[in-house]
Amino acid sequence: MPSTSRTTLRLALPATSANLGPAFDAAALAMDFYINIEARVAEEFSITATGRDAGICGQLENHLILNTYREVLEEAGKPARPLSLRIANDIPIGKGCGSSAAARLAGIALAVHFGRLRWTDGQIIGEASRREHHPDNASTCWMGGLTVARMGEEHAEQAQVICIRPKGKWPLLLAVPETALATEEARGVLPAHYSRADAVTNVQNSMLLLAAFTEGCPDLLSAALEDRIHQPYRAALCPLLPCLQELKGKRGILGAVLSGAGPSVLIFLDRRASQNASRKLVATHLSQSGLSAELLTAAITLRGARSSLRK
């Protein structure tokens, strides 16, 4: 599958932001910061980790990448060869930036490579989506760009994915709080049923959102980012969201949405305005509101994890 040798594999898996407001569990985009992994066949399992959350990335016991690697090979009836991993991570863990999808995809890619499994992109994304229970982060982490995805029918092995190359530049600002939020907790506050009006509004806004990206129309985002399915219910768990949504339309701020299940918030910036001025506005507004967050400048990347396998 990859061009590297059968005893070594290098992967670069991007951070991702899912939901994008109204496109709940259906769409996501890849951002230009990564978890980089170099894996080598070894006599025993080991990990060396640097970068963000290095303590978590380097903990050998119950490691999501290695657990996924072993499980996939066990299900395929293949032996799991011990690996030595070198990890350099830039993705915040547990903060809505796709860290678990990237880890599971890494484990699957290692299993496919070292287990000589002949899996397609659809099978790889499908396996990661099954383990994640939704396909959005996994699809865009693997493919890059912006993806629209759905799980296949019951027992289907592949996810159905369309990869979109957004037209024009889409500068982003990611506000990352200090405290993490478990996806299970964020899903636990969602209602079991929605009104027809809320469902219709989200369908309309999701379609408008995709049109904005494909046609290069950032002015549509002001309306298209409105969501009635998950963000109103998660706002109490993610105080950055209502705070930053107050800035919509001010000094280059097109809109703000939860990144995945939160608690991080993804801010869409107007490419025609000063990004430095927008960043200062966000920082000042957070401070005046008694909130704090790390602000990361980002952009949509077309380089998904599969690109590192095809050099």
N, C-alpha and C positions, 0 to 999 in steps of 0.2 A: 504493500500500500504506500508507505512513505519512501523517500529516496535515501534516507539514512540507513545504516547497517542494522541487521537484526539484533545486535547486542546493545544498540543505543537508540534512543528516541528523544527528540527535542520538540517541545510544544510551547506555543504562546496562545493563551486563551484570554479573550478580552472580558472586561467587566460589561455588564448588561443592565439596562433599565427596562423593566416590563410594565405593562398596562397602559402607560402613556395617557393617563386620564381615563377616557371612556372605553378603551380597547382591552377590557379586563380579561386576563388569561388568553389573549389572542394575538397581541402584537408586542414587540420589543425592539430596542435598538442597541447596537454594540458601541461601546465607548473606548477611546484610545488609551486605556491603561490596562495592564495585563498581569496575569500570573504566568511566569515562565518556569518551565519544568524541563530538566534534563534527567532522563532515566537510563540506567545502565544495568545489565545483568550482573548479579553479584552473588556471593556465597550466602549472604543473609540480608534481610531487609534493613535499610537504614535511610535516614533523612537528614539533610543539612538544609536549613531554611534561613533566609535573610529577607529583609523588607518589612512590610506592614504585617502585623499580627504574626511575627515569626515564631512566637512561642506556640501558638495553635498549629501553624503549618508544620512545625517540626516535631510535634508530639506523635510518636510512632504508634501508640495504642489507640485503637478506634479511629484511625485516620481515614477520612472519607474517600480519598483517592485510592489508597491501597485496599480498603474494604471493597470498594466497587470493582477494582481490578480482580481481586480474588473471586468475588461472587460471580462475575460475568464468565470467567474461565471455568469455574465449577459448574455453572449451568450448561456450558458448552462441552463439558466432559474433558477439559484440558487441564494440565498441571499449571500451577502458578509459579513461575520461576522467580526466585528472590530478586528484588531490585534495589538499587541504590538511587535515591532521588536527591537532586539538588533543586531547591525551590527558591525563586525570587518573586515575591508577591507584592503587588501594588493595589489589590482589590480589598476594600473594607469587608470584613467578615461579619455576617449577621445584620447587615444594615441596608438591605434592599438593592444590592449592586450585583446580584447574580453569582455570589461566591460559591454556593452549593452546586449550582448548575455547572459552573466551570470545573469544580472538583470532580463531580460525577462524570462529566465528559472526558476529563483527563484519565480517570480510571478506566473508562470504556476504551479510549484510544490506546492506552497501554495494553489492555487485554487483546484488542484487535491486532495490534502490531506484534507483540511477543507471543501471542497464541496463534498467530497466522490465521486469523479469522477473516473470511472474505465478506466483510460487511460493507454495505452501501452507506452513503450519507443519511439516507432515510432511515436505515436500521439503527445507526448510531444515535441520531436525534430521537428516534422512537424509544430506544432503550433508556436514554437519559430522561425523556419526558415521562415515561412510565414511573421512573424512580422519583421524579420531582412532582408528579401528579398534575403537571401542566406543561405545555410545550413551548411557551414563549421565550423564557430565558435560554433554554437549551438550544432552540433553533437559531437564535441570533448569535449566540456565543460560537456555535459551530460554523455558521454561514457568513457572519459579518453583516454590516449594513443594517437595514431595518427588515424584519421578517414578520409575516403573518402566518400563523400556524394553528393547526387543530390536531387533536389526538385522532388516530385512526379508529375505525370501528372496534368494538370489543374483541380482544385477542389479536388485533392486528399488530404486526411487528413494526410498522413504519408510521411516522408522523407525516402529515401532509403540510408542506411548507412552501411558501413563496417568498423569495428574497427580493427586496426592493432597494434600488439605489436612489436615495433621496436626491432631488435636483437642487443644485446650489449648495451653499454653505449653511450649516446649522450650528452655530456656536452654542455651547452648553455651559452651565455652571451647576455643580453638584454640591448641595449643602449636606454635610455628613455630621450628625450629632455624635456625642461621645458614647451614648448608651445604645446597645443593640436592641433589636426586637425580633422575637421568634416568629416565623411565618405562621405557625400554628396559632399563636395568640392573636395575630392580626386577622386570620381567617375566622377565628372564633367569634368576633364581634359582628360578622356579616349576617343579615337576615336570611331566612329560608325562602322568602317570597318577595317579589317586587311588583309594583303597580305597572300596568300597561304603559302609562305615560312615561315612567322612568326608563322602562326597557326601550321604548321607541326613541326617546331622547338619546340614549347611549348608542343605539344603532346608527342614528343620523349623524351624531358627532364622530363616531368611529369612521364612517365613510368620508366625512369631511376632512378628518385628520389625515387619512391616507391620500386624499386628493391634494391636500396642502403639501405633503412631502413629494409626491410624484410630479406635481406641476410647479414646485418651487414657489409656493405662495405663503410665506410666513404670516401675513396679515390675517389668514384664516384661523390661526391658532387661538386667538382670543376667544372665539366661540367654540372651536373644535375640542378644546381641552376640558370642557365641562363634563363632569362625571356625576352620576347619581347612583352608581352600583356599589362602589366600595369606599371611596374617599370620605363621604360624609360620616360614615360609621367608624372609620379609622382615625379621624382627626383628633379625637381625644387621646389616642395613643401616640400620635405624631404631631406635637405642638408646632413644629416648624412649618407644617403645611398651611394652616389658616393664617399664620403670620406672614409667610412669603406670598401667599395668594393676594394679599392686600396691595402688593406692588405691581400687579398687572397693569400694563399701559403706561408705566412711569419709567422714564429714562432708559429705554431700550429693553424693558422686561416684557416679553410677549406672554408669558404665563408660567405657572409652576404646578407641578404634579408630584404625587408620591412616586418615588423610584421603587418599583415593585410593590411589596407590601409595606414599605417604609422601614425605618423611620426617616431615611434620607429623602431629600426633595430634589427633583430635577427641575432646573430653571432653564427655559428657552430664551435665548437672547436675540435681539434684533441685530443682524449682521451689519446694518447700516449705522448703528450707534456705537459709541465708544464702550468696549467691553470693560475697560478699567473703571469707567464711571459707573457702569451697571454693578460691577463687583463691589465698589465702595458703597453704593446705595444699599445693597443687600446687607453688607457688614454693619453699616450704621443702623439700619432698621432692626436687625436682630439684637444689637446691643441695646437700643432704646426700648425693645420689647422684653428685655431681661433674658434673652435666649443666646445660646452660643452654638456655633457649628464650624467645622472645617470646610473651607470653600475650595473646591477643586475645579479648575478650568478643564473643559473636555470638549470633544467633538465626536461626531459619528464616524466610526471607522468601518471601512469595507473589508478589513483584514480579520476574518474569523479564524477559529482554531484550525480548520482544515487547510488553510493557506500554509501553515508551518509544516504540513505533511507533504506538500507538493512543490517544494522548492527545487 
